[in-house]
Amino acid sequence: MKKLLAFLLIGSFLTGCASVSFAPADLKKSYAKRTGAQDIKLYRTEQPKGEVIEVGTLNGNGNPDKIIEYFREKASEQGGDAIISLEPYPGGYSATVIRMKD
């Protein structure tokens, strides 16, 4: 049994699993999806131009490449247009989902 559990844990690590959670900035607001996951912008060193609305916060752990992919998917689902403030923390990453004001 222990060997099976170890095998499953190693297998999930090697396949690049990641888990992501989302916390809305305002529990009374939700936004319709308008940007596909592949079009979600990731701002690392610059800030977006124009006014923005903070949609919420993402937290994730696991394979860094998968986390970015999942962050984009979750940002899109929640009505975001971009991800800012991507920051590492022990064992994972956090970021903020924003939406450009119309």
N, C-alpha and C positions, 0 to 999 in steps of 0.2 A: 504494500500500500504506500509506504514512504517513497519507494522508487517511482511509482506512478505519479505521485504528487510532485516530486522533484522534476520528473520528465515534463509534466504539464507546465510547471512554472518556467522551466528553461525554454520550452517550446513557445510559450506565449511571449517571452522576452525576445527570442530570436525572430519571431515573425513580426515584431514591431507593434505590438498592441499598445494602445494608449487609451486613457479615459479622460473625458472632458466634462466639466460641469459649467453651468451658466447661472448667474445671479442677476436679475434685472435691476437697473438703476432706480426704476419707479414701478412698484408693484401694481399701480393703477393704469399703467400704459403698456400697450403692446403695439408692434409695428408690423405691417405687412411686408412679406418678402418682396424685394425688388431687384436685388443683385445676386447673380448666380455665384456659387462658391468659388468657381475659378476666377471670378472678377473681383473678389474681395481684395482690396488693397491692404498691404502690410507696410505701415510706416515705422521705420526703425530709427532713422537719424533725422528725419524732417517731420514736420507737422502738416496736416492737410490745410489747404487754403480755404477760406470761407468759414461760415458758421456751422457748428456741428451740434448734434444731440447725443448725449451719452446714453446708449441703449442698455449696457450692462457690463459685467465682468466675467471673464473666462478663467478657469483654472484647469490645468491638465497635468498629467504625469505619464511617463512612458517614453517611448522613442521620440526624440525631438522632431524628426522629419514628419512623423505621423501626427504629432500634436499640432503642428502648423496646419496640416491638411484638415484635421478635425476642427481646429479653431475656425478656419474659413467656412467649413460646412455649418457649424453652429452659428456663426455670425450671420450667415445668409439666412438661415432658418428664422432667426430672431429679428430680421428686418434691417440688419446693419449693412453699411457700405464699405467699412474699413475696420482695421484693427490697429490700435496704437498702444504704446507703453508696454510692449512685450518685455517681460522681466523674468529672469530665472529665479527660482528659490530652491532650497534643498529638495531634490526629488521631482521637480516639475517647473512649470511656467505659469505666469498669469498675464493677462492682457485685458484691454478695454475695447469693447465694441462700440463704434460710433456710426451715426447716420448723418449724412449731409442734409442741412436744412434746405427745403425747397425754395 
